[in-house]
């Protein structure tokens, strides 16, 4: 999916098997992070992003950590929902499912920012899954995504 295109609304599940809709137009800015694994280094990075989001949550930013399956443990972050792609829709629709022996079926490390109108506003896919996301760019893009949508359409 390219920047500016409408995102697809997908149903994901939390650990209690409650359904959650992610993507699409819901009137809120959405930050979606996917990961192939959650280790200590990843948890530390997620905690940093969670701290950055503490001020954005009051501005209507929803943040979702999405994993491919139930093998992953919830890192229990205050401002980030932990969701599982039990139906396989998310990984396929957003094109983030990995193929190959080591991480077959898992999701690549990605960050997608969806603006209030449901369009993909920004994305980041580190070439190396051990590389951190660019937090400075994320903050700039969050601010821009929050302010660019007026709700009046394009005419």
ZIFEN-V51246 format. One line per field, one symbol per residue. phi: phi as a letter, one per 30 degrees, with the letter a starting at -180 (. if undefined). Layout:
BEGIN
phi: ???
END
This chain:
BEGIN
phi: .cejdddcdbcbbddciddbcbiidbibdbcccbbdabcdddeddddddedddeddedciccbbccbdaddccddhcdcbdcbcddciddedddicddbkedbeidcddbbbccdedicdcabbbedcdddddddddeddddddddcdccicicc
END
